[in-house]
Amino acid sequence: MPDLDEDLRQAVRHFWRTRQSQATRQGAAPDRDRGARGAVTGGKQMDGFVRVVRDRLIAARVPEASIATDTCIELPGWFRAEKQWDLLVVHGGELLAALEFKSQIGPSFGNNFNNRTEEALGSATDLWAAYREGAFRPSARPFLGYLMLLEDCDRSRTPVKVAAPHFPVFPEYEGASYQKRYAILIEKLLRERLYDGTCFLLSTAASSTTGTYTQPHPELTFAKFITPLVAHVAARCLNNCP
């Protein structure tokens, strides 16, 4: 896929620079805990990844007007009234795709990992229940996608103890770091078909200048995330020209 690596590097640079800028503006840079919270509340860190997906959809002749990224990004849910997604493709009155772009930065990985897990499961469960009940009629099954960028650092690499006072945890979690736990989560989201495409990226804070990233899981690469998405959406647009 032409220039995909450089586009991802630009997205990674944008992510780190945006976080740093937001933390500095809020006067929290010296305190990394407070700085991380300040950056989270600023939003827009993942816009570079949104642009990579959007640009490739447009290059595949998906109408730009059918792609929503900033406004009109709400979809009805079954367990809640509506949810905002990071990117939607709605063409000819049909929902073709809904994507979520998430990140997690240290130093507090524990509770945040559990929150991210519950969010990912809840969002997918809610959307598929709404789809089952005809919320997106006359849409056929849409493409649901999930991308996670995790900070690559000592704390995310360190094995984590498990608490099992009553029953043993599944063996894959024994001694697993948060990097490993995320890989397990995102792989299971894909294999359980809660999401049609998933991606897991690692990057260090130093990547604000280099844009360096790694893809630790061969099934969860960006190429394997974007290729079926573009194929699905482009084919549906071609067969449903307004």
C-alpha positions in Angstrom: 0.0 0.0 0.0 1.8 3.2 -1.2 3.2 5.5 1.5 1.3 3.7 4.2 4.3 3.6 6.5 5.0 7.3 6.1 1.4 8.2 6.6 1.3 6.2 9.9 4.5 7.9 11.0 2.9 11.3 10.5 -0.1 10.1 12.5 2.1 9.0 15.3 4.0 12.3 15.3 0.7 14.2 15.3 -0.5 12.1 18.3 2.5 12.8 20.5 2.9 16.4 19.5 -0.8 17.1 20.1 -0.6 15.5 23.6 2.5 17.5 24.5 1.0 20.8 23.2 -2.2 20.2 25.2 -0.4 19.3 28.4 1.8 22.4 28.1 -1.1 24.7 27.5 -2.8 23.4 30.7 0.4 24.0 32.6 0.8 20.4 33.5 3.9 19.4 31.7 6.2 18.9 34.8 3.7 16.5 36.4 3.2 13.5 34.1 0.1 12.2 35.8 -1.6 15.6 35.6 -0.2 16.2 32.2 -1.6 13.0 30.8 -5.1 13.8 32.2 -4.8 17.3 30.6 -3.9 15.9 27.3 -6.8 13.3 27.4 -9.4 16.1 28.0 -8.1 18.0 25.0 -9.0 15.3 22.5 -8.0 15.2 18.8 -4.8 13.2 19.4 -5.9 10.4 17.1 -6.9 12.7 14.2 -3.9 11.7 12.2 -5.1 8.1 12.1 -8.6 9.3 11.2 -7.1 11.2 8.3 -5.1 8.1 7.0 -8.3 6.1 6.9 -10.4 8.9 5.4 -7.8 9.6 2.7 -7.7 6.0 1.6 -11.5 5.8 1.4 -11.6 8.8 -0.8 -8.8 7.4 -2.9 -11.0 4.3 -3.4 -13.7 6.7 -4.8 -15.8 6.7 -1.7 -17.7 10.1 -1.8 -16.2 12.6 0.6 -19.7 13.7 1.6 -20.4 10.1 2.8 -17.6 10.2 5.4 -18.2 11.9 8.7 -15.4 12.6 11.2 -16.1 15.8 13.1 -19.8 16.3 13.0 -22.8 14.1 12.4 -20.9 11.2 14.0 -23.7 9.9 16.2 -25.5 6.6 15.8 -28.4 5.3 17.8 -27.8 2.6 20.3 -29.9 -0.1 21.9 -28.8 0.3 25.5 -28.4 4.1 25.2 -29.9 6.8 23.0 -26.8 7.5 20.9 -23.0 7.2 20.7 -20.4 9.3 18.9 -18.0 7.4 16.7 -14.7 8.7 15.4 -15.5 8.0 11.7 -18.7 6.9 10.0 -19.4 6.1 6.4 -23.1 6.6 5.6 -23.9 6.4 1.8 -27.3 6.4 0.1 -29.0 6.2 3.5 -27.1 3.1 4.5 -24.5 2.7 7.3 -21.4 1.2 5.8 -18.8 1.6 8.5 -18.3 2.8 12.1 -14.8 3.2 13.5 -13.3 3.8 17.0 -9.7 5.1 17.5 -8.4 4.8 21.0 -5.1 5.3 22.9 -3.6 4.7 26.3 -0.6 6.4 27.8 1.1 5.6 31.2 1.8 5.6 34.0 -1.6 4.4 35.1 -2.4 1.3 33.0 -4.4 -0.8 35.4 -7.8 0.9 35.7 -7.5 2.5 32.3 -7.0 -0.9 30.7 -10.2 -2.2 32.4 -12.1 1.0 31.2 -10.9 0.5 27.6 -11.9 -3.1 27.7 -15.4 -2.3 28.9 -15.7 0.5 26.4 -14.7 -1.7 23.5 -17.1 -4.5 24.5 -19.9 -2.1 25.3 -19.7 -0.1 22.1 -19.8 -3.2 19.9 -22.5 -4.9 21.9 -24.7 -1.8 21.8 -24.2 -1.3 18.0 -24.9 -4.9 17.1 -28.0 -4.9 19.3 -29.2 -1.7 17.6 -28.5 -3.3 14.2 -30.4 -6.4 15.1 -33.4 -4.3 16.1 -33.4 -2.4 12.7 -31.9 0.9 13.9 -30.0 1.3 10.6 -32.6 -0.1 8.2 -32.2 -0.7 5.3 -28.5 -1.1 5.9 -26.8 -4.5 5.5 -24.3 -5.4 8.2 -21.8 -2.5 8.5 -18.1 -2.8 9.0 -17.1 -2.1 12.6 -13.5 -1.2 13.3 -11.3 -0.6 16.4 -7.7 0.8 16.5 -5.6 1.1 19.7 -2.3 3.0 20.1 -0.5 2.0 23.4 2.5 3.7 24.8 5.6 1.4 24.7 7.3 1.9 28.0 8.7 0.0 31.0 5.4 -0.1 32.8 3.4 -1.4 29.8 6.1 -4.1 29.3 6.3 -5.3 32.9 4.5 -8.5 33.8 1.3 -7.9 35.9 0.3 -10.1 38.8 -3.3 -11.5 38.7 -5.7 -11.7 41.6 -7.6 -15.0 41.7 -8.9 -15.6 45.2 -11.7 -17.9 44.1 -11.1 -19.2 40.6 -8.0 -19.3 38.3 -7.7 -16.8 35.5 -7.3 -18.1 32.0 -3.6 -19.1 31.4 -2.9 -16.5 28.8 -3.2 -13.8 31.4 -0.7 -15.3 33.8 2.3 -13.0 33.9 1.1 -11.0 31.0 2.1 -7.3 30.7 -0.4 -4.7 29.7 1.0 -4.8 26.1 0.2 -8.5 26.1 -3.2 -8.0 27.7 -4.1 -5.5 25.0 -3.0 -7.8 22.3 -5.1 -10.6 23.8 -8.1 -8.3 24.1 -7.9 -6.9 20.5 -7.3 -10.4 19.0 -10.4 -11.7 20.9 -12.5 -8.8 19.8 -11.7 -9.7 16.2 -12.1 -13.5 16.6 -15.4 -13.2 18.4 -16.5 -11.0 15.5 -17.4 -8.1 17.8 -15.3 -6.0 15.3 -14.7 -6.7 11.7 -11.2 -5.1 11.7 -8.8 -4.3 14.6 -5.4 -2.8 14.8 -2.8 -2.6 17.7 0.1 -0.2 17.5 2.9 0.6 20.0 4.9 3.8 20.2 7.2 5.6 22.6 7.0 9.3 23.6 10.2 9.9 21.7 8.2 9.3 18.5 7.0 12.9 18.5 10.0 13.5 16.2 10.6 10.2 14.6 7.0 8.9 14.2 8.4 5.4 15.1 5.8 2.7 15.8 5.7 -1.1 16.0 3.0 -3.6 15.2 3.6 -6.5 17.7 0.8 -8.8 16.5 0.8 -10.1 12.9 -3.0 -10.3 12.8 -3.6 -6.8 14.1 -1.6 -4.7 11.7 -2.9 -1.5 10.1 -2.7 -3.0 6.6 -5.0 -5.9 7.7 -7.3 -3.3 9.3 -7.6 -0.9 6.4 -7.6 -3.3 3.4 -11.0 -5.1 4.2 -12.5 -1.8 5.4 -11.8 0.0 2.1 -12.9 -3.0 0.1 -16.1 -3.3 2.0 -17.0 0.4 1.8 -15.9 0.9 -1.8 -17.9 -2.1 -3.1 -21.0 -1.0 -1.3 -20.7 2.5 -2.6 -20.3 1.2 -6.1 -23.4 -0.9 -5.8 -25.4 1.8 -4.2 -24.9 5.0 -6.2 -27.5 7.6 -5.2 
